[in-house]
Amino acid sequence: MSDGAGDQASAEESGPPGASDFDEGFTAAQMSSGLRRVWRAAGEALRILRRGGRLVLTDWQPRTPGDDRLSPRRRALDWTRLLRDARFVDIVVEARPEWHETFTRVYRTALEIGDPHDDSALAALQDEARRRLPDADLVSRVVVTAHRP
């Protein structure tokens, strides 16, 4: 039975998995939809991903495209179109109702706590909750995957 010491030494000598891939670009990238210019971020994600690399993100997307009740930015958000325009392929956008419920429950709980006092993280979450909850029923929480050709 091995104590694992030999396995640890061989892992340390060879570096982290995929370390040699860094010269050719990243295998995966993360992008925040909180960015003001998501189309630029999509282009940058495409640039840094190596061929065949995958982008995975989660965001809110209008349940009804072009819904006038949403802010102009949220109304226009269409991950399929945005990523296709950035030249990604194999784009899949899936609504995750259970994630939507979890996020909205977290927002409601954060607001129920009341005064955040010196807790800047709670204050930021409460600010986000005040922005997101009024139109929560108009959007779906989605997971988006796409590949660099």
Buried (B, 14 or more C-beta within 10 A) or exposed (E): EEEEEEEEEEEEEEEEEEEEEEEEBBBEBEBEBEEEEBEEBBBBBBEEBBEEBBBEBBBBBBEEEEEEEBEEEBBBBBBBEBBBEBEBEEBBBEBBEEBBEEBBEEBEEBEEEEEBEEEEEBBEBBEBBEEBBEBBEBBBBBBBBBBBE
